[in-house]
């Protein structure tokens, strides 16, 4: 006999917050002031380089007044290969700064690949960086790059248990950067167990693993890999994140004069537009968290989210209002069909618009029930 308790529960639409981005920075540059410096630089770029109309600019400024969503202290590609003594010193520098880091909603450390060559180095870095912390920073995690074998995950957890020494277990982000990792992603997640928080896709390493030397975030191979990951893992508790746009909004001239001023403006503006369009494209593929490699990309990322939500919000409010007027029953109006599935999509848009500050709860139609988020 199969009892009622053995049946799957009702699918939950409860919202668990996920960062819209994670900003990466080399560990050698990290300090207790990093959070404020990153936001200050983004605000300075927004002021110095003309791009947005006044209305959008004000909304981006409002977004940049909020704490960073997620900040990653990078000891891997963004850090490079350094002598052990130098990495030890930077790990100690991180250890001294972490207790003072309260502003980002999340933060974490990416270590070197868990391979025979680098595993001990990566775990030593973690041990130094975490040894004197009595509590972890808010939303703290460890990002594991270039995973291909569940033994890598089990090895890290085995060593982490010694490092944690009775402190709460640290969540893990698993990076898929090769076809071999993609094929074994379920095994990797299973090896991480309750520690698994998210799976991050590394598009450029993935292309290199396929023998493709030229390509970008939206290369067809990357699109296919993202789709496979989404189908395999989407809809569950794991957060999916996409990789970065590598064209950075950097001016070519440090001290411009004459025509160089216009060249700087054009270069930054084009990089922002390119980044915005790539963020929108990957979000359309179901990846709602992006990697940022430079704080100035906070501007174009915020602009992308605002453009996406402002375009979709009026229709979402109208169709959700009609859905709730019909007490959640499937209905067709004006050629549009809505049921619980489409209502969940509109709910996500409204929820994100509130989080972005596009609207607040007082602007919602009066026929929205108090539990409108629970479709």
Legacy VTK file of the C-alpha trace (Angstrom):
# vtk DataFile Version 3.0
C-alpha trace
ASCII
DATASET POLYDATA
POINTS 375 float
0.000 0.000 0.000
1.183 3.500 -0.875
0.329 6.000 1.849
-0.567 9.640 1.306
2.655 10.688 2.996
4.638 8.958 0.245
3.172 11.143 -2.469
5.051 14.255 -3.583
3.951 17.499 -1.968
2.251 20.346 -3.773
4.778 22.222 -5.849
5.770 25.295 -3.910
5.937 28.711 -5.502
7.289 30.305 -2.347
9.978 32.775 -3.240
13.514 32.261 -2.001
15.675 35.235 -2.865
18.474 34.618 -5.357
21.132 37.187 -6.230
20.670 38.770 -9.646
24.445 38.863 -10.018
27.710 37.890 -8.360
30.568 40.388 -8.639
33.997 38.751 -8.868
37.273 40.303 -7.747
40.803 39.025 -7.303
41.596 38.097 -3.692
44.730 40.265 -3.765
42.476 43.336 -3.944
39.994 42.357 -1.251
39.592 44.421 1.906
36.856 45.457 4.306
36.303 48.516 2.074
35.855 46.526 -1.154
32.040 46.545 -1.007
31.782 50.334 -0.714
34.532 50.927 -3.258
32.799 48.776 -5.880
29.504 50.631 -5.548
31.249 54.005 -5.477
33.079 53.195 -8.699
29.836 52.111 -10.388
28.142 55.362 -9.339
31.113 57.374 -10.626
30.979 55.599 -13.999
27.239 56.271 -14.206
27.887 59.972 -13.574
30.855 60.358 -15.909
29.636 58.425 -18.962
26.434 59.523 -20.667
24.210 56.624 -21.609
20.780 56.503 -19.947
17.874 58.913 -19.974
17.153 60.769 -16.737
14.323 58.485 -15.624
16.285 55.259 -16.100
19.408 56.826 -14.624
17.537 57.634 -11.408
16.304 54.062 -11.141
19.818 52.710 -11.701
21.096 55.100 -9.023
18.487 53.688 -6.659
19.680 50.156 -7.436
23.302 51.212 -6.815
22.314 52.607 -3.422
21.466 49.067 -2.292
24.050 46.604 -0.936
25.768 44.319 -3.419
23.787 41.159 -4.135
26.804 38.861 -3.994
30.566 39.317 -3.853
33.082 36.586 -4.655
36.683 36.687 -3.443
38.557 34.934 -6.226
41.650 32.791 -5.715
41.318 31.129 -9.127
41.330 32.677 -12.620
40.868 36.223 -11.319
43.853 35.722 -9.040
46.280 33.688 -11.123
49.244 31.553 -10.104
51.373 33.016 -7.325
54.062 31.728 -4.944
52.695 29.958 -1.867
54.006 32.662 0.453
52.118 35.336 -1.484
48.844 33.394 -1.519
49.214 32.672 2.193
49.578 36.406 2.806
46.499 37.220 0.735
44.489 34.505 2.498
45.493 36.059 5.831
44.461 39.457 4.494
41.040 37.990 3.640
40.779 36.450 7.113
41.384 39.819 8.745
38.838 41.591 6.536
35.971 39.080 6.567
34.720 39.836 10.115
34.221 43.448 9.014
32.227 42.541 5.891
28.536 43.047 6.635
27.147 44.921 3.631
26.759 42.425 0.746
23.707 40.214 0.997
26.041 37.335 0.183
29.745 36.730 -0.204
32.097 33.817 -0.684
35.449 32.504 -1.847
36.355 30.688 -5.056
39.311 28.374 -4.613
41.600 26.772 -7.153
40.499 23.607 -9.008
40.252 20.453 -6.899
42.910 18.544 -8.835
46.054 16.722 -7.736
48.069 19.815 -8.599
45.962 22.483 -6.871
43.661 20.829 -4.304
46.011 21.154 -1.320
46.774 24.760 -2.222
43.067 25.620 -2.427
42.206 23.994 0.890
45.182 25.615 2.605
43.915 28.985 1.413
40.496 28.251 2.888
41.995 27.096 6.175
43.963 30.330 6.566
41.064 32.553 5.472
38.530 30.945 7.819
40.530 29.739 10.812
39.707 32.552 13.261
36.097 33.238 12.272
33.544 32.400 14.938
30.617 32.919 12.537
30.479 32.949 8.766
29.659 36.177 6.927
26.052 36.518 5.782
25.263 34.179 2.869
28.806 32.801 2.826
29.699 29.994 0.384
32.608 28.316 -1.374
32.713 28.125 -5.160
34.354 25.024 -6.648
35.624 25.499 -10.232
36.140 23.015 -13.047
34.334 20.060 -11.492
34.177 16.824 -13.461
34.200 14.028 -10.864
32.103 13.686 -7.681
35.285 12.608 -5.877
36.382 16.252 -6.104
33.308 17.356 -4.161
33.655 14.603 -1.579
37.316 15.519 -1.062
36.436 19.152 -0.378
33.685 18.208 2.087
36.050 15.812 3.877
38.601 18.601 4.315
35.981 21.224 5.101
34.735 19.250 8.058
38.170 19.655 9.621
38.334 23.348 8.756
34.821 24.023 10.070
35.629 22.225 13.326
32.055 22.116 14.575
30.973 25.385 12.999
27.953 25.312 10.623
28.551 23.558 7.275
29.412 25.977 4.477
27.253 25.840 1.306
28.896 25.017 -2.020
28.488 26.390 -5.530
29.419 23.862 -8.210
30.915 25.104 -11.470
30.272 23.269 -14.729
32.948 24.225 -17.249
33.317 21.182 -19.506
31.212 18.511 -21.256
32.591 15.972 -18.752
31.209 18.042 -15.874
27.891 18.506 -17.629
27.489 14.770 -18.166
28.022 14.094 -14.446
26.217 17.088 -13.003
23.659 14.961 -11.129
26.461 12.995 -9.479
28.227 16.215 -8.512
25.072 17.628 -6.946
24.403 14.363 -5.140
27.965 14.353 -3.767
27.456 17.872 -2.396
24.238 16.820 -0.676
22.636 19.448 1.542
25.583 21.763 0.972
24.704 22.264 -2.712
23.339 25.772 -3.139
23.826 26.477 -6.801
25.330 25.413 -10.119
27.258 28.017 -12.097
27.990 27.667 -15.805
31.453 28.655 -17.070
30.913 29.455 -20.762
34.455 30.251 -21.852
36.123 27.266 -20.236
33.283 25.169 -21.642
34.044 26.342 -25.171
37.767 25.714 -24.652
36.982 22.189 -23.414
35.136 21.627 -26.693
38.139 22.820 -28.707
36.477 26.108 -29.626
38.970 28.946 -29.366
36.715 31.753 -30.521
33.273 32.337 -29.132
31.268 34.281 -26.639
28.602 33.907 -23.987
25.886 33.280 -26.592
27.779 30.776 -28.759
25.417 27.961 -29.888
27.371 25.386 -27.866
26.923 27.481 -24.724
23.209 27.888 -25.441
22.823 24.126 -25.755
24.782 23.454 -22.555
22.719 25.999 -20.628
19.531 24.405 -21.877
20.729 20.959 -20.768
21.578 22.256 -17.303
18.245 24.029 -17.020
16.273 20.930 -17.972
18.353 18.756 -15.647
18.311 21.029 -12.592
15.810 23.832 -13.103
12.700 24.125 -10.984
14.348 22.712 -7.877
16.132 24.246 -4.929
19.403 24.834 -6.797
20.272 28.300 -8.078
21.525 28.467 -11.663
23.935 31.203 -12.676
25.468 32.142 -15.998
28.966 33.352 -16.794
30.254 36.833 -17.592
30.427 39.244 -20.467
34.146 39.768 -20.995
33.882 43.060 -22.917
34.374 45.513 -20.061
33.214 49.160 -19.983
36.729 50.574 -19.761
37.795 53.826 -21.445
40.787 53.391 -23.793
42.401 56.684 -22.714
43.402 57.288 -19.082
43.765 61.073 -19.349
41.725 61.969 -22.423
41.816 65.258 -24.225
40.179 66.537 -27.376
38.668 63.744 -29.522
39.764 61.140 -26.950
36.998 62.251 -24.604
34.363 61.264 -27.170
36.215 58.002 -27.840
36.067 57.120 -24.133
32.374 57.892 -23.983
31.671 55.749 -27.033
33.772 52.810 -25.821
32.080 52.643 -22.413
28.613 53.133 -23.891
29.049 50.338 -26.456
30.376 47.955 -23.797
27.381 48.760 -21.567
24.935 48.160 -24.407
26.613 44.871 -25.313
26.537 43.700 -21.707
22.903 44.727 -21.226
21.865 42.770 -24.303
23.785 39.665 -23.194
22.240 39.778 -19.722
18.774 40.002 -21.261
19.547 37.090 -23.619
20.734 34.735 -20.855
17.826 35.696 -18.584
15.543 34.766 -21.463
17.201 31.328 -21.349
16.178 30.945 -17.704
19.407 32.057 -16.010
18.495 34.855 -13.616
21.918 35.350 -12.054
24.888 36.758 -13.964
28.584 37.049 -13.282
30.111 40.538 -13.288
33.847 41.065 -13.723
34.024 44.828 -13.162
31.984 47.099 -10.878
31.043 49.340 -13.818
29.027 46.384 -15.143
26.658 46.981 -12.221
25.308 49.875 -14.274
24.483 47.887 -17.407
23.204 44.941 -15.370
20.773 47.188 -13.499
19.705 48.761 -16.794
19.020 45.294 -18.235
16.819 44.278 -15.311
14.918 47.563 -15.432
14.355 47.275 -19.178
13.138 43.694 -18.834
10.743 44.453 -16.005
9.402 47.768 -17.260
8.558 46.159 -20.588
6.798 43.177 -19.030
5.235 44.775 -15.940
2.058 46.405 -17.367
0.936 43.178 -19.033
1.838 41.139 -15.966
-0.256 43.353 -13.682
-3.220 43.297 -16.060
-3.218 39.538 -16.549
-2.585 38.740 -12.891
-5.450 41.051 -11.939
-7.779 39.206 -14.301
-6.498 35.870 -12.985
-7.291 36.795 -9.391
-10.659 38.287 -10.330
-11.463 34.861 -11.729
-10.374 33.315 -8.413
-7.480 31.507 -10.011
-9.518 29.711 -12.647
-8.136 29.222 -16.144
-9.511 31.867 -18.469
-9.103 33.400 -21.910
-9.484 37.096 -22.589
-8.633 39.061 -25.709
-6.868 36.083 -27.234
-4.699 35.479 -24.147
-5.057 32.326 -22.104
-4.053 32.311 -18.463
-3.934 29.546 -15.902
-1.763 28.766 -12.896
1.318 28.155 -15.044
1.213 31.534 -16.792
0.168 33.265 -13.549
3.405 32.063 -11.957
5.352 33.765 -14.742
3.520 37.057 -14.224
3.999 36.755 -10.470
7.757 36.462 -10.933
7.797 39.646 -13.030
5.786 41.623 -10.464
7.926 40.309 -7.606
11.153 41.300 -9.360
9.740 44.728 -10.189
9.136 45.318 -6.480
12.641 44.128 -5.611
14.103 46.496 -8.219
12.088 49.427 -6.930
10.114 49.819 -10.164
6.918 49.723 -8.061
6.011 48.991 -4.468
3.191 46.988 -2.916
0.939 50.044 -2.706
0.818 50.201 -6.517
-0.627 46.686 -6.885
-4.245 46.358 -8.073
-6.777 46.131 -5.269
-7.989 42.715 -6.386
-4.624 41.097 -5.568
-5.046 38.852 -2.510
-2.645 39.235 0.388
-0.964 35.950 -0.559
-0.627 36.833 -4.264
2.974 35.576 -4.321
1.740 32.037 -3.621
0.233 31.083 -6.987
LINES 1 376
375 0 1 2 3 4 5 6 7 8 9 10 11 12 13 14 15 16 17 18 19 20 21 22 23 24 25 26 27 28 29 30 31 32 33 34 35 36 37 38 39 40 41 42 43 44 45 46 47 48 49 50 51 52 53 54 55 56 57 58 59 60 61 62 63 64 65 66 67 68 69 70 71 72 73 74 75 76 77 78 79 80 81 82 83 84 85 86 87 88 89 90 91 92 93 94 95 96 97 98 99 100 101 102 103 104 105 106 107 108 109 110 111 112 113 114 115 116 117 118 119 120 121 122 123 124 125 126 127 128 129 130 131 132 133 134 135 136 137 138 139 140 141 142 143 144 145 146 147 148 149 150 151 152 153 154 155 156 157 158 159 160 161 162 163 164 165 166 167 168 169 170 171 172 173 174 175 176 177 178 179 180 181 182 183 184 185 186 187 188 189 190 191 192 193 194 195 196 197 198 199 200 201 202 203 204 205 206 207 208 209 210 211 212 213 214 215 216 217 218 219 220 221 222 223 224 225 226 227 228 229 230 231 232 233 234 235 236 237 238 239 240 241 242 243 244 245 246 247 248 249 250 251 252 253 254 255 256 257 258 259 260 261 262 263 264 265 266 267 268 269 270 271 272 273 274 275 276 277 278 279 280 281 282 283 284 285 286 287 288 289 290 291 292 293 294 295 296 297 298 299 300 301 302 303 304 305 306 307 308 309 310 311 312 313 314 315 316 317 318 319 320 321 322 323 324 325 326 327 328 329 330 331 332 333 334 335 336 337 338 339 340 341 342 343 344 345 346 347 348 349 350 351 352 353 354 355 356 357 358 359 360 361 362 363 364 365 366 367 368 369 370 371 372 373 374
